């Protein structure tokens, strides 16, 4: 294969010790794309000095957006279909270059290069460091990297053909113990953020540290390399421990601020009852934002009246009345929020006093909480509206609307749904924005609600689907976060079929975002 048909790309950050040797091993290739990730040492100067003598080097910059996304960004700058991915602390061996020249490749080929991992410049063939094949040469018309925050990898397909080379890379992995610990801390933190959907516990973290050390030091013969094998095995074990302990902490971390988003459209009497119930909550949110889909001035007047003595910030986010656009209305309100955590209700939902407290109790990053509602009948609703007394809603008795912490915990534990559900069914039943909560950062990661939905139906289900495809989890809370729905006639369902088609397209293509 002609090396002039191959583009090389490198992601770098603070690589002044190894970058020159890495670049020097790549001089024969058609182009070298260097994407710098906010280096603070001499990395850029070394690259620029190399560029003066070798015009095949092109330098770009980007903030950290995740390793998978960074590599795909660098890949987008390459001009050739065939590419080589290499790290700044790796050197491509001359023997590998000669082996590449002899190959005749097909577009669906991926080359696996053997990598020699060095500790203090000694090649370590133990501790799980050897054999170490990495997929590095591929055709970008066939594949690209996944979007993993860390431990990114190439997408492998049924027709992908893997070719394993005899020669490959020399990897200057770690200089000393401090370097090992520094990388271990950095990558374990990224892993925890990426794997919020996984289970973790203190017991699991302790089992991991013990097993990882035994496996690497004894079964994978780390003891052969003396103190180096011992140090590597210990740090690998610590890495496993901290991954799961950091994940455990993240999963049990509670939001520092919370916003209650209330959707409304020309229902000021019902909205007044909802706001009255908010004023009597045992724990008030940091802010309440009215997501208004185009109500008349009487709704704005009502909100101004409540703003005078409301127990927290009360905002009114209004959009022009151009038909039923609940998705855009919610997006506008959430974008206006300064809080970490978002709780959604409709403007006809009366809240029990512990509503906010219950949502926060079960909150978790990477998780959608779906609460339920008690439906008030027409007579009960008319009585509440006539007396303008939200407390009358609590007179309705029944098993479903009785607070029960034991049953709430049981429901939460056994109601887990993830993206695997779509292998069996198309619709996540009972997903409703009238009682739902999630972290704002998870909302932003999937670009919020799909504003292509016009008219009633499926915008909540489609939001949940993208959340799950983004490795999120869906759980239910019943017998906690109690809310009472004031009766009204059903919304017009004329757009349900066309909205359902948008939803099915999301399922079919496993979309995580909706914007083009």
N, C-alpha and C positions, 0 to 999 in steps of 0.2 A: 504493500500500500504506500502511496506517495504521501510523505508527511506534509506536503504543501496542500493536501486536501483536508487537513485536520486543524481545527481550532482548539486551543487550550484555554481553560478558564480557572482562575484561582480566587478564592475568598480569603482575604487577609485582615488580620488585626494584630498590631504590635508584634510583627514577625521579623524584626531587624536582625536577629541572630541567624536565621535560616533562609531568608528570602533570596539573597543573592545566589546562593548555591542552587536553590530551586529553579530560579529563572535561567541560570546558566545551563541547566540540564535540558532546557526546552528551546534552545536557540534555533534548532532546525525546523520547527513547526511553522506553519503559515502565519498564524497570529496567536498572541497571548493576551487574553482579557484578564485584567487584574481589577477586582472589585474590593475596594478598601472599606472596612467597617469601622470607621471612626478611630483610626490608629492615633496614638499619642506619642509614639516613639519616632525613630528615624525610618520607618517603613516606607513612607511616601518618597522621601529623599533618595533612598536606595533604588526604588522603582524608577524614579525620574532620571537618575544617573545611568541606569541600565538602558532606559529608553533613548538616551542621547546616542548610544552606540548601536542600538537594535530597534529599528523602526517597526518591528512586528508587535511591539508591546503597546497596548492601549489601557489607559488608567481611568477607572470610574469610581464613584463613591456612593455609599448608601448607609443609612442608619440601620441598626439591627432590626430585622423584620422576621426573624426565624431562619434557621439554616436552610430548610427546604426552599423557602421563598427567596432567600438570597442567591442560592445556586440557580434557581430558575431565572432570576433577574440577570445574573451573569450570562446564563445560557442564551438569553434573548439578544445579547450584544454580539454574539458570534455570527460570522458570515457563512461558515461552512456547515454542511449537514453533519459531518463526522466531527465529534468533539472528544476531548480528553479532560476529565475533571481531576484536579490535583490540589492537595493542601500545601500551604506555604512552608510547612515543616517536613515536606517530603521531597525526595530527589528521584527523578526518573532514571533508572539505570541504563547505561549504554547498551547493555545486552538486550534490554527490553525494546529499545529503539530499533535495533537491528532485527528483532523478532517481528516488530510491527511492520517493517518494510517488506517482509516476505509474505504477508497475509493478503488474501483476497476476500473481502468481507461483503456480506449481504446486509441490507438495511435493518433486518431484524436480529442481527448479531449484537451481543453485548460481551465485551471482553472483561474477564476477571483477572486482575493483576495480583500476584503474591506480594505481600507487604512485610518487610523486615522491620519489626518494632524494636527500637533501641532505647535503653536506659543508660545514661551516662556513656553513650556511644557504644555500648555493648549490645549485640543482638541477643534478645531474650527469646528462647524457643520453648518457653514454658508459661505457666500462669494463665493459660488461655490466649496467649499472644501469638501462638503459631500452631497450625497453619492459619494464616489470615488472608483470605482472598477478598478483594474489594472490586466492585463493578465500577470501572472508570472510563472505558472507551465505548461510545455508543453513537447511534444515529438519532439526531434530535427529531427527525420526522417519525420515529418509531416510539420514543419514550421521553420522559423527563422525570424530575424529582417529585416526590410527594411533598405535601405542605407541612411536614413535621417541624415543630419548633426545634427539636434536637434529634439526633440519630436519624437524620433524613436518609432516604434510600430511593433508588430508581424504581419506577413502576415496572413490574414484570408481567407480561401477558402470556396467553396460551401459546402464541406462535413465536415467542422470544427464544432464540437459540444462544446459549451461553458457551463461550470459548474460554478455557483456562490457559493462561500463558505460563511459560516456565520462568520467565524473568519479569520483574516489576519495579517496586518502589522500595527505597530506603527511607524509613520513617523515624525522624528524631523526636520520638514521642515525649520523653521526659528527661530533664536535666538533673533533677535531684528530688529529694523528698518534698521540699516546698512546692515545686512545680507539680508534683503528683497531687498534693492536697489542694492546691489552687484550682486545678482542672476538675478534680473530684467535686469540689464545692460548687463550681459554676455549672457543670453539667447535671449534677443531681438536682439543683434548683430548677433548671429548665425542664428536666424530666418530670418533676412534680407538677409544674404548671401545665404540661402537655397531657398528663394522665389523670386528670381529676375524675374521670369516669371509672377508674380502677378502685378496687378495694384496698384498704390499708388499715393496719392496727399496730399497736406497740408490740404485740406478740409476733406479728408477721415480720416486722422490722428486725427483731432480735433473732428470729429463725434465719432470716436472710443473711445477717452478718456472720453467724456461725457456719452456715452451710457454704457460703461463698469463700470463706477462708479455707475451710477443709478441702473444698473442691480444687481451688487454685494452688494451694501450697502442697497438698499431698497427692490428690488424684491427677492434677495437671503438672506435677513435678516442679513446683516452684522452689522446693528445698535444694535442688541441684545447683541453683545460682546463689547460694549462701545468703548473705544479708539482703542482697538486691531482690532475690525471689521472695524473701520474707516481707520486705517493705512493700513490694508490689501486691502481694497477696493480702496484706493488712489493709492497704489503701483501697483495693478492689472491694474488700469486705465492708469497709467504712462507707464506700460509695453506695453499696446496696442498702446499708442501714439508713443512711441519710436520705436516700431517694424516698423510702417509704415513710420515714419520720416527717420529712418535709411535706409529703403528700398528706399525711395524717393531720398535720397542723393546718394546712390550707383547707382541708375538708371540714375542719371544726372551727375555722375562723368565721366570725360573725361580722356582718357589714357594720360600718361605723355610721352610716347615714342611710335614710330610707325615704323614698318618695311614693306617695299614693296618687296614681293617675286615675281620674274619673272621666269616662267618656259621656258626652251628653249631646242631645239635639232637641231643642224646643220642648223640654220637659222640666220647666223651672220648679213646679210643685214637687215633683219627685226628687229633683236635685236638692231642694231645700231639706227634705227629710234625710237624705244621705249625709249632707253636711252637718245636720244636727247630730246624727249618730257618730260622726267623726269627732265632734266636739266632746263627746262623752267617752271616748276610748280610754282604756287604762294606760296605754302607751300611744302617744300621738306621733305621727310621722314627722320628719324634719320639714317636709313641704307637701302640700296638696296642690296638684295641677289639674285644672279642668281642661280636658281635651275636647274642644267644642267643634263639631262638624258643621258649623254655619248657623247657629241659633240666632234668633232675633234679639233686639236690644233689651228685651225684658230679662233675658238670662244674664246678660252683662250687668244690668242694674242689680239683680239679685246677688251676684258675686261681689260687687262693690260693697253692698250692704254687709255681707258676711266678713269681708276683709277687715272691717273696722275693729272687730273684737275676736277674731279667730285665734285659736291657741298656737298656730304655727303659720308659716308662710303659705299664702293662698294665691295661686297664679291662675290667670285665665289665658289660655292659648287658643285663639279662634282662627278658623280658616273659612274662606268663602263657601257658601252653599252651592256646590256643583253636583249634587246628588250624594248618595251614600258612599262616603270615603273614610270609613273608620280606620283603615290601615294607615293612611297618611296623617290623620288626626292624632293617632297614638304616637306615631313617629315624631311629629312636631312637639308634642308634650314631653316625651322622654328626652328628646334632644335639648329641651329647655331646662331639664333637671340637672342639678349639681350633685345628686346623691349617688351612692354606690349601688343601692338596691332599689328595684322597681316593683311595686305591687299594682296590678291593674284591677279595676272594678268598673262596672257599668253605672250609669247615673240613676239607676233604679234599684240599687242594692243597699239595704240597711244593714249596718255592721254591728255585730255583737262586740262587747267592750274589749275583749282580748284578741280581736281580729289581727291587728298589726303584730302583737307580741307572738302570736302563734305562727305567723308566716316567718318571722325572723328566727324563731326557735328551730325551724326545719330548714332554713336557708343554707345553701351550699353553692360554691362556684361550679359552673358546668351543669347546673340542675334547674329544670323548670318545675315549680310547684303548682299543682292544679288543685284548687279548692273546689268545694261543691256549693250548692245553694239550696235553700228551702223555698219552694214556690208558694207564695201567698195567693189564695184564690181571689176571684173578682170581688166578692163581698168583703173579705178581710182587707183588701187593698183600698176599696172605696171608703171604708171606715177610717183607715189610717190617713188617707188623703183629706177626708172631710174634717177630721180633728187636727190635722197637721201634727200628729204625735207619733214619732217613730217607735216609741217604746211599746206601742200596741202590737207591733210585729212579734215581740217576744212572748206574747200570750199563746202563740201557736205551739202546740205540744206534739211531740212525735219522737220516735227513736232516732231519726236522722239528724234532728237539730238539737240533740242533747250533748253537751260537752262531755267528752270522755277521753282522757289522756291515754289510757291503756289501749283502747281501740284505735285511737289516732296513730299511735306508734306502730301498731300491728299493720294498719292500712298502709302507712308510709313504707314500712319494711318490705312488704310483699307486693307493692304496686310498681316496682321498677320496670321501665320500658326503655330500650335503647334502639338503635337503628336496625337491629336484627329483626325487629317486629315486621318490617316491610317485606321479609321473605315469605311471610305467612298471610298477611292481610294488607290492604291498601290504606285503611283509615285508622288513626288513633282515636278511638271513641271517647267522647266526653272532654275533648280539649276545648276549653272556653275561656275567652279573655275577660269574662265577667268576674273571675276570681282566680287570678294567676300571678305568679311572681318569679323573678329571676334577677341575676346580677346585670347591671347595665353593660359591663364589658362583654358579657356573653351576647347580649342584644346587639351590640356594635359589631361583633365578630361576624354576624350573619346579615348585617346591613338592615336590621330591624324588620318591620312588617313589609310585605310585598305590596307596593302601591299600585300595582297593575290590577288589583282587585277593586272592582266598582260594584256596588250593590252588596246585599247581604249574602254571607255564606263562604266558608272554607278559608278565609284569611287567617283565622286562628290555627286551623289544622295545618296549613301550609307553613306557617311560622314554626310550629312544633316540629314538623318534618325536617326542615332545614337545621333546626337546633340539634336534632338527633343525628343527622348526617355529619354534623360538625363535632361528633363524639360527645354530644350532650346526653343527659339522662332526664327522663320524665317520671315524676312520682306524684302520687295523690295524697292530699290530706283531707280526711273526713273526721267528723267529731271534734275538730278544731277549726279555727278560722271561719267561724259560722257567719253566714250572711243570708239575708231574706230578700227575695226578689218580688218587687211590687208588680202586680199583674198589669199587662197591657196586651193589646192585640199583636199577633205575630207580624214580623217584618215582611215586606214584599220579597218573594223568592224568585223573581223573574230572571235574576242574573246567576242563580245557583249553578245551572249547567255549565255556562261559560267559565265561571269561577272554578268549578270542579275540574275542568280541562287544564287550567293553570296548575292546580294542585297535582294532578296526575303527571304533568310534565316534570314537576319538581321531584316526584317519586321516581319516575323513570330514569332521570338523569342524575339522581342523588345530589341535587344542588344544595349548596350551603349559603349561597348569596343569590340575590334576584336581579341586581342591576346589571345592565349590559356592559 
